[in-house]
């Protein structure tokens, strides 16, 4: 579980990232991010019913992504709001594939110099 300070909780924060943020496209999800003035990064996850009609599969995708973010060194990056918008393909993907894809996307998004 991500600690509260590392989670995006408010709708206006999600809308800000989804509306104004840059993105990294992967086969499993769309990673949107925006620079903030905070001392830590915050993460949010969007899994719609288009991904799966089963709540257990949607929750499994969120749990996997939360665990990857929690154990990734990129969590120490400062000052970003990040939202994962999950695609259907994540349901059939193995944890190792999701982990590699997520870490690569986070590294690409958060380590590259952005204005």
Rosetta constraint file for C-alpha pairs under 8 A:
AtomPair CA 1 CA 66 HARMONIC 6.72 0.50
AtomPair CA 1 CA 67 HARMONIC 6.96 0.50
AtomPair CA 1 CA 70 HARMONIC 7.32 0.50
AtomPair CA 2 CA 6 HARMONIC 6.17 0.50
AtomPair CA 2 CA 7 HARMONIC 6.61 0.50
AtomPair CA 2 CA 66 HARMONIC 6.75 0.50
AtomPair CA 2 CA 67 HARMONIC 7.91 0.50
AtomPair CA 2 CA 70 HARMONIC 6.05 0.50
AtomPair CA 3 CA 7 HARMONIC 6.85 0.50
AtomPair CA 5 CA 40 HARMONIC 7.83 0.50
AtomPair CA 5 CA 42 HARMONIC 6.91 0.50
AtomPair CA 6 CA 40 HARMONIC 7.02 0.50
AtomPair CA 6 CA 41 HARMONIC 5.99 0.50
AtomPair CA 6 CA 42 HARMONIC 4.22 0.50
AtomPair CA 6 CA 43 HARMONIC 6.07 0.50
AtomPair CA 7 CA 42 HARMONIC 4.82 0.50
AtomPair CA 7 CA 43 HARMONIC 4.90 0.50
AtomPair CA 7 CA 44 HARMONIC 6.04 0.50
AtomPair CA 8 CA 13 HARMONIC 6.69 0.50
AtomPair CA 8 CA 14 HARMONIC 6.97 0.50
AtomPair CA 8 CA 42 HARMONIC 5.48 0.50
AtomPair CA 8 CA 43 HARMONIC 5.35 0.50
AtomPair CA 8 CA 44 HARMONIC 5.00 0.50
AtomPair CA 8 CA 81 HARMONIC 7.42 0.50
AtomPair CA 9 CA 13 HARMONIC 7.34 0.50
AtomPair CA 9 CA 14 HARMONIC 7.82 0.50
AtomPair CA 9 CA 44 HARMONIC 7.48 0.50
AtomPair CA 10 CA 14 HARMONIC 6.61 0.50
AtomPair CA 11 CA 15 HARMONIC 6.10 0.50
AtomPair CA 12 CA 16 HARMONIC 6.03 0.50
AtomPair CA 13 CA 17 HARMONIC 6.38 0.50
AtomPair CA 14 CA 18 HARMONIC 6.06 0.50
AtomPair CA 14 CA 44 HARMONIC 7.43 0.50
AtomPair CA 14 CA 83 HARMONIC 7.28 0.50
AtomPair CA 15 CA 19 HARMONIC 5.68 0.50
AtomPair CA 16 CA 20 HARMONIC 5.79 0.50
AtomPair CA 16 CA 21 HARMONIC 7.19 0.50
AtomPair CA 17 CA 21 HARMONIC 4.73 0.50
AtomPair CA 17 CA 32 HARMONIC 6.49 0.50
AtomPair CA 17 CA 33 HARMONIC 5.91 0.50
AtomPair CA 17 CA 34 HARMONIC 5.77 0.50
AtomPair CA 17 CA 81 HARMONIC 6.77 0.50
AtomPair CA 17 CA 82 HARMONIC 7.11 0.50
AtomPair CA 17 CA 83 HARMONIC 7.03 0.50
AtomPair CA 18 CA 32 HARMONIC 6.43 0.50
AtomPair CA 18 CA 33 HARMONIC 7.87 0.50
AtomPair CA 18 CA 83 HARMONIC 7.54 0.50
AtomPair CA 20 CA 34 HARMONIC 7.29 0.50
AtomPair CA 21 CA 32 HARMONIC 5.72 0.50
AtomPair CA 21 CA 33 HARMONIC 5.03 0.50
AtomPair CA 21 CA 34 HARMONIC 4.69 0.50
AtomPair CA 22 CA 32 HARMONIC 5.59 0.50
AtomPair CA 22 CA 33 HARMONIC 5.47 0.50
AtomPair CA 22 CA 34 HARMONIC 6.32 0.50
AtomPair CA 23 CA 30 HARMONIC 6.84 0.50
AtomPair CA 23 CA 31 HARMONIC 5.43 0.50
AtomPair CA 23 CA 32 HARMONIC 4.24 0.50
AtomPair CA 23 CA 33 HARMONIC 6.14 0.50
AtomPair CA 23 CA 109 HARMONIC 7.56 0.50
AtomPair CA 24 CA 30 HARMONIC 6.05 0.50
AtomPair CA 24 CA 31 HARMONIC 5.12 0.50
AtomPair CA 24 CA 32 HARMONIC 6.51 0.50
AtomPair CA 24 CA 105 HARMONIC 6.42 0.50
AtomPair CA 24 CA 108 HARMONIC 7.84 0.50
AtomPair CA 24 CA 109 HARMONIC 6.69 0.50
AtomPair CA 25 CA 29 HARMONIC 6.64 0.50
AtomPair CA 25 CA 30 HARMONIC 4.78 0.50
AtomPair CA 25 CA 31 HARMONIC 6.35 0.50
AtomPair CA 26 CA 30 HARMONIC 6.01 0.50
AtomPair CA 26 CA 31 HARMONIC 7.82 0.50
AtomPair CA 26 CA 101 HARMONIC 7.30 0.50
AtomPair CA 26 CA 105 HARMONIC 7.50 0.50
AtomPair CA 27 CA 87 HARMONIC 7.62 0.50
AtomPair CA 27 CA 89 HARMONIC 7.06 0.50
AtomPair CA 28 CA 86 HARMONIC 6.42 0.50
AtomPair CA 28 CA 87 HARMONIC 5.38 0.50
AtomPair CA 28 CA 88 HARMONIC 7.23 0.50
AtomPair CA 28 CA 89 HARMONIC 5.42 0.50
AtomPair CA 28 CA 90 HARMONIC 5.06 0.50
AtomPair CA 28 CA 98 HARMONIC 7.40 0.50
AtomPair CA 28 CA 101 HARMONIC 7.78 0.50
AtomPair CA 29 CA 84 HARMONIC 6.37 0.50
AtomPair CA 29 CA 85 HARMONIC 5.47 0.50
AtomPair CA 29 CA 86 HARMONIC 4.33 0.50
AtomPair CA 29 CA 87 HARMONIC 5.06 0.50
AtomPair CA 29 CA 90 HARMONIC 7.48 0.50
AtomPair CA 30 CA 84 HARMONIC 5.82 0.50
AtomPair CA 30 CA 85 HARMONIC 5.00 0.50
AtomPair CA 30 CA 86 HARMONIC 6.43 0.50
AtomPair CA 30 CA 87 HARMONIC 7.58 0.50
AtomPair CA 31 CA 82 HARMONIC 6.94 0.50
AtomPair CA 31 CA 83 HARMONIC 5.80 0.50
AtomPair CA 31 CA 84 HARMONIC 4.70 0.50
AtomPair CA 31 CA 85 HARMONIC 6.30 0.50
AtomPair CA 31 CA 105 HARMONIC 7.24 0.50
AtomPair CA 31 CA 106 HARMONIC 7.96 0.50
AtomPair CA 32 CA 82 HARMONIC 5.73 0.50
AtomPair CA 32 CA 83 HARMONIC 5.19 0.50
AtomPair CA 32 CA 84 HARMONIC 6.49 0.50
AtomPair CA 32 CA 85 HARMONIC 7.73 0.50
AtomPair CA 33 CA 80 HARMONIC 6.59 0.50
AtomPair CA 33 CA 81 HARMONIC 5.51 0.50
AtomPair CA 33 CA 82 HARMONIC 4.33 0.50
AtomPair CA 33 CA 83 HARMONIC 6.29 0.50
AtomPair CA 33 CA 109 HARMONIC 7.43 0.50
AtomPair CA 34 CA 80 HARMONIC 5.62 0.50
AtomPair CA 34 CA 81 HARMONIC 5.41 0.50
AtomPair CA 34 CA 82 HARMONIC 6.71 0.50
AtomPair CA 35 CA 79 HARMONIC 5.75 0.50
AtomPair CA 35 CA 80 HARMONIC 4.51 0.50
AtomPair CA 35 CA 81 HARMONIC 6.44 0.50
AtomPair CA 36 CA 79 HARMONIC 4.83 0.50
AtomPair CA 36 CA 80 HARMONIC 5.28 0.50
AtomPair CA 36 CA 81 HARMONIC 6.69 0.50
AtomPair CA 37 CA 79 HARMONIC 5.41 0.50
AtomPair CA 37 CA 80 HARMONIC 7.90 0.50
AtomPair CA 38 CA 78 HARMONIC 6.95 0.50
AtomPair CA 38 CA 79 HARMONIC 4.71 0.50
AtomPair CA 38 CA 80 HARMONIC 7.47 0.50
AtomPair CA 39 CA 78 HARMONIC 5.31 0.50
AtomPair CA 39 CA 79 HARMONIC 5.48 0.50
AtomPair CA 40 CA 75 HARMONIC 7.93 0.50
AtomPair CA 40 CA 76 HARMONIC 6.99 0.50
AtomPair CA 40 CA 77 HARMONIC 6.69 0.50
AtomPair CA 40 CA 78 HARMONIC 4.43 0.50
AtomPair CA 40 CA 79 HARMONIC 5.19 0.50
AtomPair CA 40 CA 80 HARMONIC 7.09 0.50
AtomPair CA 41 CA 75 HARMONIC 6.61 0.50
AtomPair CA 41 CA 76 HARMONIC 7.39 0.50
AtomPair CA 41 CA 77 HARMONIC 6.33 0.50
AtomPair CA 41 CA 78 HARMONIC 5.33 0.50
AtomPair CA 41 CA 79 HARMONIC 5.10 0.50
AtomPair CA 41 CA 80 HARMONIC 4.59 0.50
AtomPair CA 41 CA 81 HARMONIC 5.65 0.50
AtomPair CA 41 CA 82 HARMONIC 7.47 0.50
AtomPair CA 42 CA 80 HARMONIC 6.40 0.50
AtomPair CA 42 CA 81 HARMONIC 4.82 0.50
AtomPair CA 42 CA 82 HARMONIC 6.17 0.50
AtomPair CA 43 CA 81 HARMONIC 5.94 0.50
AtomPair CA 43 CA 82 HARMONIC 4.76 0.50
AtomPair CA 43 CA 83 HARMONIC 5.72 0.50
AtomPair CA 43 CA 84 HARMONIC 7.84 0.50
AtomPair CA 44 CA 81 HARMONIC 7.99 0.50
AtomPair CA 44 CA 82 HARMONIC 6.23 0.50
AtomPair CA 44 CA 83 HARMONIC 4.58 0.50
AtomPair CA 44 CA 84 HARMONIC 6.31 0.50
AtomPair CA 45 CA 62 HARMONIC 6.51 0.50
AtomPair CA 45 CA 83 HARMONIC 5.54 0.50
AtomPair CA 45 CA 84 HARMONIC 4.81 0.50
AtomPair CA 45 CA 85 HARMONIC 6.20 0.50
AtomPair CA 45 CA 86 HARMONIC 7.56 0.50
AtomPair CA 46 CA 83 HARMONIC 7.24 0.50
AtomPair CA 46 CA 84 HARMONIC 6.06 0.50
AtomPair CA 46 CA 85 HARMONIC 4.81 0.50
AtomPair CA 46 CA 86 HARMONIC 6.17 0.50
AtomPair CA 47 CA 51 HARMONIC 6.59 0.50
AtomPair CA 47 CA 58 HARMONIC 6.08 0.50
AtomPair CA 47 CA 61 HARMONIC 7.79 0.50
AtomPair CA 47 CA 62 HARMONIC 7.29 0.50
AtomPair CA 47 CA 85 HARMONIC 6.33 0.50
AtomPair CA 47 CA 86 HARMONIC 5.30 0.50
AtomPair CA 47 CA 87 HARMONIC 7.65 0.50
AtomPair CA 48 CA 52 HARMONIC 7.46 0.50
AtomPair CA 48 CA 58 HARMONIC 7.61 0.50
AtomPair CA 48 CA 86 HARMONIC 7.66 0.50
AtomPair CA 49 CA 53 HARMONIC 5.23 0.50
AtomPair CA 49 CA 54 HARMONIC 7.78 0.50
AtomPair CA 49 CA 58 HARMONIC 7.72 0.50
AtomPair CA 50 CA 88 HARMONIC 7.09 0.50
AtomPair CA 51 CA 58 HARMONIC 7.08 0.50
AtomPair CA 51 CA 86 HARMONIC 7.23 0.50
AtomPair CA 51 CA 87 HARMONIC 5.81 0.50
AtomPair CA 51 CA 88 HARMONIC 4.26 0.50
AtomPair CA 51 CA 89 HARMONIC 7.86 0.50
AtomPair CA 51 CA 91 HARMONIC 7.61 0.50
AtomPair CA 52 CA 57 HARMONIC 6.47 0.50
AtomPair CA 52 CA 58 HARMONIC 6.28 0.50
AtomPair CA 52 CA 88 HARMONIC 6.95 0.50
AtomPair CA 52 CA 91 HARMONIC 7.76 0.50
AtomPair CA 54 CA 58 HARMONIC 6.58 0.50
AtomPair CA 55 CA 59 HARMONIC 5.98 0.50
AtomPair CA 56 CA 60 HARMONIC 6.01 0.50
AtomPair CA 57 CA 61 HARMONIC 6.32 0.50
AtomPair CA 57 CA 91 HARMONIC 6.70 0.50
AtomPair CA 58 CA 62 HARMONIC 6.48 0.50
AtomPair CA 58 CA 91 HARMONIC 7.97 0.50
AtomPair CA 59 CA 63 HARMONIC 6.05 0.50
AtomPair CA 60 CA 64 HARMONIC 6.10 0.50
AtomPair CA 61 CA 65 HARMONIC 6.30 0.50
AtomPair CA 61 CA 86 HARMONIC 7.97 0.50
AtomPair CA 61 CA 90 HARMONIC 6.94 0.50
AtomPair CA 61 CA 91 HARMONIC 6.88 0.50
AtomPair CA 62 CA 66 HARMONIC 6.04 0.50
AtomPair CA 63 CA 67 HARMONIC 6.16 0.50
AtomPair CA 64 CA 68 HARMONIC 6.27 0.50
AtomPair CA 64 CA 95 HARMONIC 7.21 0.50
AtomPair CA 65 CA 69 HARMONIC 6.16 0.50
AtomPair CA 65 CA 98 HARMONIC 7.77 0.50
AtomPair CA 65 CA 99 HARMONIC 7.74 0.50
AtomPair CA 65 CA 102 HARMONIC 7.67 0.50
AtomPair CA 66 CA 70 HARMONIC 6.00 0.50
AtomPair CA 67 CA 71 HARMONIC 6.17 0.50
AtomPair CA 68 CA 72 HARMONIC 5.95 0.50
AtomPair CA 68 CA 99 HARMONIC 6.06 0.50
AtomPair CA 68 CA 102 HARMONIC 7.42 0.50
AtomPair CA 68 CA 103 HARMONIC 7.68 0.50
AtomPair CA 69 CA 74 HARMONIC 7.56 0.50
AtomPair CA 69 CA 75 HARMONIC 6.45 0.50
AtomPair CA 69 CA 103 HARMONIC 7.97 0.50
AtomPair CA 70 CA 75 HARMONIC 6.68 0.50
AtomPair CA 71 CA 75 HARMONIC 7.75 0.50
AtomPair CA 72 CA 103 HARMONIC 7.09 0.50
AtomPair CA 73 CA 77 HARMONIC 7.89 0.50
AtomPair CA 74 CA 103 HARMONIC 7.93 0.50
AtomPair CA 74 CA 106 HARMONIC 6.79 0.50
AtomPair CA 74 CA 107 HARMONIC 6.83 0.50
AtomPair CA 74 CA 110 HARMONIC 7.52 0.50
AtomPair CA 77 CA 110 HARMONIC 7.14 0.50
AtomPair CA 80 CA 110 HARMONIC 7.67 0.50
AtomPair CA 86 CA 90 HARMONIC 7.06 0.50
AtomPair CA 89 CA 93 HARMONIC 6.58 0.50
AtomPair CA 90 CA 98 HARMONIC 7.28 0.50
AtomPair CA 93 CA 97 HARMONIC 6.37 0.50
AtomPair CA 93 CA 98 HARMONIC 6.60 0.50
AtomPair CA 94 CA 98 HARMONIC 6.38 0.50
AtomPair CA 95 CA 99 HARMONIC 5.98 0.50
AtomPair CA 96 CA 100 HARMONIC 6.18 0.50
AtomPair CA 97 CA 101 HARMONIC 6.09 0.50
AtomPair CA 98 CA 102 HARMONIC 5.94 0.50
AtomPair CA 99 CA 103 HARMONIC 6.07 0.50
AtomPair CA 100 CA 104 HARMONIC 6.05 0.50
AtomPair CA 101 CA 105 HARMONIC 6.10 0.50
AtomPair CA 102 CA 106 HARMONIC 6.05 0.50
AtomPair CA 103 CA 107 HARMONIC 5.99 0.50
AtomPair CA 104 CA 108 HARMONIC 6.10 0.50
AtomPair CA 105 CA 109 HARMONIC 6.04 0.50
AtomPair CA 106 CA 110 HARMONIC 5.76 0.50
AtomPair CA 106 CA 111 HARMONIC 7.84 0.50
AtomPair CA 107 CA 111 HARMONIC 5.47 0.50
AtomPair CA 107 CA 112 HARMONIC 7.81 0.50
AtomPair CA 108 CA 112 HARMONIC 6.09 0.50
